[in-house]
Amino acid sequence: MFLMVIEVSDYMSRVEASQYTIFTQKFHSSVSKTIQKHNGVIRKADNNHYAVTFNDVSSAMQCALDVQYKFKYVTPKHKSFSRQLKIALIESADYNAKALAKCLEYCEFIKDQLVISSRVKAEYLEQNTHAKIDKTLVRVLKEKEEHFFNGFMDYLETHWGRDDLSIHHFIKALNITYGQLFWRLTRLTGLTPRKFIKRFRLHKGMLILHRQRLSITEVAKRIGFKSATHFSDSFLETYGIRPSRYVQQHT
């Protein structure tokens, strides 16, 4: 089985989006038709995500490429439009929460628009002997990259709330040098380890603000920031809005 996650827009826009616009209507119509055309099964869908499974790797790859290609035709041309498309495709024994979480992480955090696992590449080329994967359109993860990224994310998901979490903890847990951590993570995500961890925590903070009635101080403490001021300033720098203002607008 092959699992694909399709995601439209950045994290801030996804949390904010509550109404269908002309763009989202066109986008969902296009994606739904494309998935149906390639015999995909929609397992989960909302305003900004699709989780889709395929029995055939060629169908999955072609669907991903078609969605990627068609996205530009439903995207408004004005400069203020900031929504982006991300797609990830992996192989999985079945559809389950663990596989979905892994595919979501590839989709959410790896910087390229279309990402496939090393196993998907191998299966695709085995089925299509003379085919070539266009690396300008598709980011193919190497096994070593997957192993590193999975280990990094597993550790981060377990320990992100610790206020004493440091880069040293990751170096020790993953048994690598700082240089290796810096180079590998930056190459995959476009962010340094410190910036990535900070952005990850801010994502968690935004989700908490959106779903729970907690004070800014409580949220800051829960996500590992040492002060509400630091959290508020970082939130403003990243998203262009104070968390207190965000709460007023979206809860």
KELOTI-664319 format. One line per field, with one value per residue: x, y, z of N, C-alpha, C in turn; residue number from 1. Coordinates in steps of 0.02 Angstrom, whole numbers, m for minus. Last residue first. Layout:
BEGIN
n_east c(X/...) .
n_north c(Y/...) .
n_up c(Z/...) .
ca_east c(X/...) .
ca_north c(Y/...) .
ca_up c(Z/...) .
c_east c(X/...) .
c_north c(Y/...) .
c_up c(Z/...) .
k c(NUM/...) .
END
This chain:
BEGIN
n_east c(m526/m469/m447/m392/m279/m203/m175/m90/15/30/87/179/238/370/361/257/321/423/351/287/398/454/347/334/484/540/451/387/252/207/243/157/32/36/45/m75/m196/m311/m420/m375/m357/m271/m166/m118/m72/28/117/158/224/325/398/445/526/625/678/728/823/914/951/901/803/782/761/873/984/969/994/1128/1202/1175/1218/1354/1398/1378/1376/1270/1173/1049/1068/1171/1108/998/1060/1122/1019/902/777/726/591/507/425/488/508/441/466/607/623/559/638/760/721/679/799/884/810/803/938/965/885/837/694/674/571/525/560/690/701/599/641/612/583/602/527/423/438/557/526/435/511/606/523/471/588/622/475/454/380/358/419/540/567/482/364/243/277/340/232/137/200/195/57/23/88/17/m117/m128/m146/m2/131/177/278/232/234/173/159/97/69/19/m42/m36/m71/m21/m2/m120/m164/m231/m224/m257/m141/m53/m105/m74/49/14/m76/11/100/11/m31/87/110/m4/11/129/93/m67/m156/m160/m241/m230/m281/m277/m315/m397/m525/m502/m504/m452/m445/m484/m397/m366/m375/m352/m473/m482/m382/m438/m555/m500/m424/m525/m605/m512/m485/m607/m626/m516/m545/m661/m659/m738/m677/m572/m403/m310/m236/m185/m107/m4/56/14/m72/m124/m67/m83/m4/m20/40/19/42) .
n_north c(1610/1703/1831/1815/1740/1837/1923/1841/1817/1941/1910/1856/1733/1758/1868/1827/1720/1786/1865/1764/1694/1797/1821/1706/1605/1490/1366/1241/1231/1268/1402/1458/1427/1505/1634/1644/1526/1424/1337/1256/1270/1375/1357/1235/1277/1365/1276/1198/1299/1327/1208/1220/1332/1280/1179/1258/1338/1238/1176/1282/1237/1160/1024/953/1032/1046/914/893/998/980/847/858/951/883/704/574/500/539/579/677/771/804/865/976/1064/1042/1071/1126/1121/1002/976/884/746/673/741/729/592/582/669/597/477/525/579/465/384/467/476/344/326/484/547/645/767/815/907/886/752/645/481/380/212/84/7/19/m58/m10/121/105/47/149/257/203/195/327/433/597/757/911/1030/1028/1029/939/961/905/785/715/715/638/514/489/485/373/271/279/252/166/62/m46/m39/92/215/388/554/720/889/1053/1218/1371/1539/1674/1815/1935/1935/1844/1728/1582/1418/1328/1304/1249/1120/1032/978/912/819/746/691/610/522/457/389/305/227/162/86/38/61/205/327/489/627/801/962/1072/1037/859/681/513/424/399/301/314/304/413/481/516/614/708/747/802/910/993/1021/1084/1200/1264/1289/1367/1484/1531/1458/1399/1438/1429/1447/1453/1339/1365/1479/1425/1329/1357/1256/1089/926/755/604/434/271/114/m60) .
n_up c(933/847/897/1024/993/925/1028/1101/1011/881/715/629/647/698/783/869/931/997/1088/1163/1218/1295/1383/1455/1463/1414/1326/1324/1316/1443/1453/1357/1412/1529/1473/1406/1473/1382/1316/1162/1024/996/1084/1034/909/946/1008/901/829/921/912/780/792/878/798/691/752/793/666/527/383/275/285/235/266/404/446/403/465/605/627/591/687/806/773/844/919/952/1085/1073/993/1071/1181/1122/1100/1237/1354/1467/1458/1358/1250/1164/1177/1078/961/957/932/809/731/727/667/542/495/485/397/285/251/220/106/32/m47/m184/m236/m398/m495/m522/m542/m617/m638/m779/m841/m879/m786/m673/m562/m515/m493/m386/m285/m264/m223/m105/m30/m8/m22/m91/m98/m165/m115/21/159/281/359/307/244/347/438/368/371/510/531/453/522/644/611/450/320/297/260/148/69/40/m6/11/m39/m28/m87/m5/0/m19/m113/m149/m287/m388/m448/m366/m429/m520/m587/m498/m480/m581/m538/m418/m469/m552/m459/m386/m487/m518/m396/m390/m504/m470/m358/m307/m209/m106/m2/70/153/130/204/219/256/250/249/231/129/m33/m140/m318/m457/m533/m531/m397/m391/m479/m414/m297/m349/m406/m295/m212/m291/m300/m163/m133/m212/m156/9/151/313/395/424/528/510/382/397/477/394/219/93/84/63/53/76/33/38/m33/0) .
ca_east c(m555/m480/m473/m452/m332/m225/m218/m150/m29/41/32/156/172/357/413/249/258/440/395/248/349/493/372/280/443/554/479/459/290/192/274/230/52/28/98/m13/m164/m255/m425/m384/m402/m330/m205/m146/m124/m29/85/122/168/276/364/404/467/585/647/677/765/883/919/951/810/799/707/806/975/964/928/1074/1202/1163/1150/1310/1404/1338/1408/1302/1243/1058/1016/1181/1173/988/1017/1163/1047/956/796/799/621/558/400/484/540/440/396/576/650/536/569/757/749/632/742/901/830/742/901/1001/872/882/733/678/627/517/491/670/721/623/607/658/561/636/598/431/378/552/574/414/452/627/565/426/553/667/524/438/431/337/347/521/556/533/428/244/240/375/294/123/190/259/97/m4/107/90/m99/m134/m162/m73/98/157/250/273/212/221/137/147/52/67/m51/22/m92/m40/56/m98/m100/m236/m195/m311/m197/m38/m110/m138/44/65/m99/m46/125/50/m79/56/158/10/m48/127/140/m18/m129/m159/m203/m254/m242/m303/m277/m328/m516/m532/m501/m465/m455/m477/m450/m348/m399/m296/m445/m529/m378/m373/m559/m546/m392/m469/m634/m542/m432/m574/m675/m521/m485/m663/m654/m715/m727/m634/m454/m358/m272/m226/m167/m46/23/60/m59/m123/m79/m85/m35/m4/3/56/0) .
ca_north c(1564/1635/1824/1856/1710/1777/1946/1868/1762/1921/1927/1924/1735/1703/1867/1886/1708/1736/1897/1814/1660/1765/1874/1724/1662/1508/1434/1244/1215/1200/1352/1466/1398/1433/1609/1646/1592/1432/1402/1256/1218/1367/1419/1239/1226/1390/1329/1167/1263/1378/1226/1163/1335/1338/1162/1207/1370/1282/1139/1256/1272/1230/1069/927/1008/1104/945/848/989/1043/868/812/966/942/766/609/479/515/530/616/743/771/807/922/1028/1076/1035/1119/1188/1014/1018/954/790/649/731/794/621/541/686/666/477/489/623/523/359/446/537/375/287/426/540/575/756/766/905/956/777/713/528/421/278/136/m5/58/m67/m82/106/137/11/82/262/221/134/286/393/526/714/841/1026/1021/1092/937/989/967/836/727/748/707/547/493/535/439/286/288/317/171/130/m32/m104/70/147/335/488/669/820/1005/1147/1329/1468/1642/1745/1927/1924/1904/1755/1652/1466/1349/1330/1317/1169/1068/1015/964/869/781/737/663/565/499/438/353/270/205/141/36/m6/175/265/447/566/737/900/1084/1096/919/744/569/398/453/297/323/249/368/460/467/553/678/716/745/854/967/990/1021/1153/1241/1252/1301/1444/1509/1514/1383/1445/1398/1434/1507/1348/1306/1483/1480/1309/1352/1315/1154/980/817/661/502/323/177/0) .
ca_up c(983/824/829/1015/1034/890/973/1133/1030/950/760/617/617/652/732/827/894/946/1038/1127/1176/1242/1339/1410/1483/1484/1327/1337/1255/1417/1497/1351/1348/1533/1517/1367/1469/1428/1348/1235/1049/955/1087/1101/913/908/1047/956/799/906/975/800/749/898/862/679/721/842/721/573/448/262/305/228/197/361/457/382/392/571/642/555/616/793/792/788/913/884/1070/1112/973/1006/1192/1149/1042/1201/1293/1465/1453/1410/1303/1145/1226/1147/980/966/994/865/746/753/735/585/507/526/463/319/268/276/167/37/13/m164/m189/m344/m472/m514/m476/m626/m593/m740/m817/m918/m798/m735/m602/m529/m546/m448/m312/m284/m283/m160/m49/m48/15/m89/m67/m173/m127/m49/124/229/379/344/208/284/455/384/307/476/566/436/453/642/639/523/339/299/259/215/68/70/m27/31/m49/m6/m92/m40/10/11/m101/m79/m243/m353/m470/m386/m382/m476/m626/m522/m426/m585/m601/m419/m419/m580/m511/m353/m453/m568/m421/m337/m497/m529/m351/m361/m213/m173/m11/16/163/107/198/200/213/279/213/276/197/16/m90/m249/m414/m521/m595/m425/m350/m494/m481/m294/m314/m446/m354/m192/m272/m361/m201/m103/m222/m225/m37/83/261/419/373/519/573/394/356/502/456/275/134/52/110/14/110/12/73/m36/0) .
c_east c(m621/m506/m497/m486/m397/m284/m245/m200/m94/m6/50/99/144/292/398/299/247/379/411/289/311/447/411/302/389/515/486/491/365/236/265/266/128/50/95/44/m100/m226/m371/m386/m418/m381/m271/m190/m158/m88/24/85/125/214/311/365/419/521/603/641/709/820/883/916/866/807/720/752/903/951/918/1005/1142/1156/1132/1237/1358/1339/1361/1336/1277/1128/1027/1132/1185/1052/1007/1122/1089/979/848/823/697/589/450/462/530/461/391/504/616/560/540/686/745/656/690/839/846/758/837/965/905/868/777/722/624/580/482/598/708/638/639/617/617/617/634/505/383/491/574/461/431/569/583/465/504/633/567/493/408/394/321/445/529/518/484/313/248/343/336/186/175/252/165/37/83/113/m24/m107/m172/m83/22/121/232/240/260/191/192/117/111/43/m5/15/m31/m60/37/m47/m76/m168/m202/m287/m257/m97/m100/m144/m18/59/m51/m72/69/74/m44/5/126/57/m36/68/139/27/m72/m132/m212/m210/m271/m254/m315/m286/m446/m516/m531/m459/m474/m495/m438/m409/m373/m312/m391/m501/m422/m364/m494/m550/m436/m438/m580/m574/m461/m521/m644/m573/m494/m602/m661/m715/m697/m689/m514/m416/m326/m267/m213/m111/m25/20/m9/m117/m76/m105/m28/m40/27/11/44) .
c_north c(1591/1586/1753/1843/1748/1743/1886/1891/1786/1863/1904/1946/1805/1713/1815/1885/1766/1722/1849/1847/1710/1729/1845/1777/1675/1568/1456/1312/1227/1182/1282/1413/1401/1398/1533/1618/1587/1502/1407/1328/1223/1321/1411/1301/1227/1341/1357/1219/1230/1348/1279/1179/1278/1342/1219/1190/1320/1316/1184/1219/1241/1270/1142/980/984/1084/1005/882/948/1033/931/831/922/959/825/672/508/490/499/561/677/738/768/858/969/1034/1075/1083/1185/1083/1034/1001/865/702/708/787/688/570/645/684/545/489/589/563/416/423/519/439/319/390/478/570/683/763/864/961/852/745/596/469/314/208/53/59/m33/m96/31/119/40/43/193/225/146/222/352/489/642/796/955/1011/1086/992/986/1000/904/785/762/746/621/530/544/494/355/307/331/238/132/41/m97/3/128/267/436/601/773/935/1105/1256/1426/1566/1705/1855/1911/1888/1814/1682/1538/1401/1350/1347/1240/1124/1059/1008/927/835/777/715/624/546/485/408/324/253/188/97/m11/104/239/384/515/683/845/1021/1103/977/800/633/453/425/352/319/253/313/407/438/498/613/679/709/793/906/957/984/1085/1188/1223/1258/1374/1465/1487/1446/1427/1402/1399/1488/1401/1315/1424/1483/1363/1340/1303/1209/1046/872/722/553/392/233/62) .
c_up c(1007/876/813/948/1025/927/935/1080/1063/968/831/660/605/613/678/769/845/902/981/1072/1132/1193/1280/1360/1432/1508/1400/1333/1263/1358/1469/1393/1340/1469/1522/1409/1428/1420/1403/1261/1124/988/1051/1109/981/913/1012/997/853/873/964/863/766/857/886/744/710/814/771/630/489/325/288/237/185/288/412/389/370/496/603/565/574/718/779/815/851/870/1001/1093/1008/983/1126/1160/1065/1142/1255/1402/1452/1403/1359/1201/1213/1197/1053/990/1009/931/804/774/767/658/552/545/510/390/307/299/228/103/10/m102/m166/m301/m408/m488/m467/m558/m600/m697/m780/m896/m832/m753/m670/m574/m563/m505/m379/m316/m309/m225/m106/m72/m33/m52/m70/m150/m131/m57/52/178/326/348/241/246/393/401/316/410/532/468/432/572/634/546/414/319/261/209/139/57/2/14/m24/m15/m68/m40/m34/19/m78/m62/m170/m299/m430/m401/m406/m425/m584/m561/m452/m533/m603/m481/m418/m533/m542/m403/m420/m538/m472/m361/m445/m527/m410/m357/m263/m167/m83/11/116/129/161/190/186/233/254/236/246/85/m38/m203/m342/m469/m586/m490/m378/m455/m498/m360/m313/m414/m396/m250/m254/m344/m264/m139/m195/m240/m108/41/193/367/402/474/565/457/369/463/480/339/189/105/73/62/65/56/52/m8/0) .
k c(251/250/249/248/247/246/245/244/243/242/241/240/239/238/237/236/235/234/233/232/231/230/229/228/227/226/225/224/223/222/221/220/219/218/217/216/215/214/213/212/211/210/209/208/207/206/205/204/203/202/201/200/199/198/197/196/195/194/193/192/191/190/189/188/187/186/185/184/183/182/181/180/179/178/177/176/175/174/173/172/171/170/169/168/167/166/165/164/163/162/161/160/159/158/157/156/155/154/153/152/151/150/149/148/147/146/145/144/143/142/141/140/139/138/137/136/135/134/133/132/131/130/129/128/127/126/125/124/123/122/121/120/119/118/117/116/115/114/113/112/111/110/109/108/107/106/105/104/103/102/101/100/99/98/97/96/95/94/93/92/91/90/89/88/87/86/85/84/83/82/81/80/79/78/77/76/75/74/73/72/71/70/69/68/67/66/65/64/63/62/61/60/59/58/57/56/55/54/53/52/51/50/49/48/47/46/45/44/43/42/41/40/39/38/37/36/35/34/33/32/31/30/29/28/27/26/25/24/23/22/21/20/19/18/17/16/15/14/13/12/11/10/9/8/7/6/5/4/3/2/1) .
END
